């Protein structure tokens, strides 16, 4: 992070950046616990994820309030303004990833309640869940270091989660056709798979913000090959 004439401004930027990464750590923990509740069909852990969602929401509101205060008082320009805008968007993506973790927990509870837990292919989501959790972790690490090369790598990896989702969907359709009694619980599992895919999307969005901060380029909806030429 660049140094400014005002050391207080530097302190404020460092603080809000650190709190964003703290929020990211909380969301990552939420995702991991939600995945554990699914793979172990653990009702208590699912309840814990749902209860902790309010902490994620509160942190997002607090960070946004601090960002508004900094912008109003400091009137930043150029890279500083891009950084603050990107932090605001990153916290929004993290909060939404937290929403997806809560959704996984709620769907897991629904599956447990249905009594169909042991006959559904929940273990088939292990690869997708590891990819989604790992991608968010990489995005947070790249954001902390403002590493544009890592950011591009994250965008490429997001395609792997999409492919896992497509493959799982085909398997789930087969299960429902073979045993129509599992349709309701299978749909819950489908929503979980979609939630994992969206977590990957949020990680990708954060990666795009890194390039916006460093290069000043908005790379949303741009082919990956063009993005790679942007960072050279």
C-alpha positions in Angstrom: 0.0 0.0 0.0 1.4 3.4 -1.0 2.3 5.9 1.8 0.6 9.2 2.2 1.5 12.5 3.7 -1.1 11.8 6.4 -0.1 8.8 8.5 -3.6 8.8 9.9 -5.0 8.2 6.4 -2.5 5.3 6.0 -3.8 3.9 9.3 -7.4 4.2 8.2 -6.7 2.4 4.9 -4.8 -0.4 6.6 -7.5 -0.8 9.2 -10.4 -1.1 6.8 -8.3 -3.5 4.6 -7.5 -5.6 7.6 -11.1 -5.8 8.7 -12.2 -6.8 5.2 -9.8 -9.7 5.4 -11.1 -10.5 8.9 -14.6 -10.7 7.4 -13.2 -12.9 4.7 -11.8 -15.3 7.4 -15.2 -15.4 9.1 -17.0 -16.2 5.9 -14.4 -18.9 5.0 -15.0 -20.5 8.4 -18.7 -20.3 7.8 -18.3 -22.1 4.5 -16.1 -24.8 5.9 -18.5 -25.4 8.8 -21.4 -25.6 6.4 -19.6 -28.1 4.2 -18.8 -30.2 7.4 -22.5 -30.1 8.4 -23.4 -31.4 5.0 -20.8 -34.2 4.7 -21.4 -35.4 8.3 -25.1 -34.6 8.3 -24.5 -32.7 11.5 -27.5 -30.7 12.7 -25.7 -28.9 15.5 -23.0 -27.5 13.2 -25.6 -26.4 10.7 -27.4 -24.5 13.5 -24.1 -22.8 14.4 -23.6 -21.6 10.8 -27.1 -20.1 10.7 -26.6 -18.4 14.1 -23.2 -16.8 13.1 -24.7 -15.3 9.9 -25.7 -12.2 11.9 -21.9 -11.6 12.6 -21.2 -11.5 8.9 -24.0 -9.1 8.3 -22.9 -6.8 11.1 -19.3 -6.7 10.0 -20.3 -5.8 6.4 -22.4 -2.9 7.7 -19.6 -1.6 10.0 -17.0 -1.7 7.2 -19.4 0.1 4.8 -20.0 2.8 7.4 -16.2 3.3 7.9 -15.7 3.4 4.1 -18.3 6.1 3.8 -16.6 8.1 6.6 -13.2 7.8 5.0 -14.4 8.9 1.6 -16.3 11.9 3.0 -13.4 13.1 5.1 -10.4 12.3 2.9 -12.0 12.8 -0.6 -9.5 10.2 -2.1 -8.6 10.1 -5.8 -7.0 7.7 -8.2 -5.8 4.4 -6.7 -7.0 5.3 -3.2 -10.5 5.8 -4.4 -10.3 2.5 -6.4 -9.1 0.7 -3.3 -12.0 2.0 -1.2 -14.6 1.2 -3.9 -13.1 -2.3 -4.4 -13.2 -2.9 -0.6 -16.9 -2.0 -0.6 -17.6 -4.4 -3.4 -15.4 -7.1 -1.9 -17.3 -6.9 1.4 -20.6 -7.2 -0.5 -19.3 -10.3 -2.2 -18.1 -11.8 1.0 -21.5 -11.2 2.7 -23.2 -12.9 -0.2 -20.8 -15.9 0.1 -21.8 -16.0 3.7 -25.4 -16.1 2.7 -24.6 -19.1 0.5 -23.0 -20.8 3.5 -26.1 -20.2 5.5 -28.2 -21.6 2.6 -26.1 -24.8 2.6 -26.7 -25.2 6.4 -30.4 -24.7 6.0 -30.6 -27.1 3.1 -28.6 -29.7 5.1 -31.1 -29.4 8.0 -33.9 -29.9 5.5 -32.2 -33.1 4.1 -31.6 -34.4 7.6 -35.3 -33.8 8.5 -36.4 -35.6 5.4 -34.7 -38.8 6.5 -33.1 -39.2 3.0 -29.6 -38.2 4.1 -27.9 -41.5 3.7 -29.3 -42.4 0.3 -28.3 -39.1 -1.4 -24.9 -38.6 -3.2 -23.8 -35.7 -0.9 -20.2 -37.0 -0.8 -20.1 -36.3 -4.6 -20.0 -32.6 -3.7 -16.7 -32.9 -1.9 -14.6 -31.8 -4.9 -16.8 -28.8 -5.6 -16.9 -27.8 -1.9 -13.1 -28.0 -1.7 -12.7 -26.0 -4.9 -15.1 -23.3 -3.7 -13.5 -23.0 -0.2 -10.0 -23.0 -1.6 -10.8 -20.4 -4.3 -12.2 -18.0 -1.7 -9.1 -18.5 0.4 -6.8 -17.8 -2.6 -8.9 -14.7 -3.5 -8.4 -13.3 0.0 -4.7 -14.0 -0.1 -4.4 -12.4 -3.5 -6.4 -9.4 -2.3 -4.1 -8.9 0.7 -1.1 -8.9 -1.6 -2.8 -7.2 -4.5 -1.4 -10.0 -6.7 -2.9 -9.6 -10.2 -1.2 -12.8 -11.5 -2.9 -14.8 -8.8 -6.2 -13.0 -9.6 -6.1 -14.3 -13.2 -5.4 -17.8 -12.0 -8.4 -17.7 -9.7 -10.6 -16.7 -12.6 -9.5 -19.7 -14.6 -10.1 -22.0 -11.6 -13.7 -20.9 -11.3 -14.4 -22.8 -14.5 -13.5 -26.0 -12.7 -16.3 -25.4 -10.2 -18.8 -24.8 -13.0 -17.8 -28.1 -14.6 -18.2 -29.9 -11.2 -21.7 -28.5 -10.9 -22.7 -29.6 -14.4 -21.4 -33.1 -13.7 -23.2 -33.3 -10.3 -26.4 -32.2 -11.8 -26.4 -35.1 -14.2 -25.8 -37.5 -11.4 -28.6 -36.0 -9.3 -31.1 -36.3 -12.1 -30.2 -40.0 -12.4 -30.9 -40.5 -8.6 -34.3 -38.8 -8.9 -35.3 -40.9 -11.9 -34.3 -44.1 -10.1 -36.1 -43.2 -6.9 -38.8 -40.5 -7.1 -39.1 -40.6 -3.3 -35.8 -38.7 -3.1 -36.9 -35.8 -5.4 -37.6 -33.3 -2.6 -34.3 -33.9 -0.7 -32.4 -34.1 -4.0 -33.6 -30.6 -4.9 -32.2 -29.4 -1.6 -28.9 -31.0 -2.6 -29.2 -29.2 -6.0 -29.5 -25.9 -4.2 -26.4 -26.7 -2.2 -24.5 -27.4 -5.3 -25.6 -24.1 -6.8 -24.6 -22.3 -3.6 -21.1 -23.8 -4.0 -21.0 -22.6 -7.6 -22.0 -19.1 -6.4 -19.3 -19.0 -3.8 -16.8 -19.6 -6.6 -18.4 -16.7 -8.5 -17.9 -14.4 -5.5 -14.2 -15.4 -5.3 -13.9 -14.7 -9.0 -15.5 -11.2 -8.5 -13.0 -10.4 -5.7 -10.2 -11.5 -8.1 -11.5 -9.0 -10.7 -11.4 -6.3 -8.1 -7.7 -6.8 -7.5 -7.0 -6.0 -11.2 -9.3 -3.0 -10.9 -7.3 -1.7 -7.9 -3.9 -2.3 -9.4 -4.4 -1.6 -13.1 -7.5 0.6 -13.0 -9.2 -1.7 -15.5 -12.7 -3.0 -15.2 -12.4 -6.6 -16.4 -15.9 -7.8 -15.7 -17.4 -9.8 -18.6 -14.1 -9.8 -20.5 -12.6 -13.0 -21.9 -9.8 -14.3 -19.8 -7.3 -14.0 -22.7 -7.9 -10.3 -22.9 -7.5 -9.9 -19.1 -4.1 -11.6 -19.3 -3.0 -9.1 -21.8 -4.3 -6.3 -19.5 -2.0 -7.2 -16.6 1.2 -7.5 -18.7 
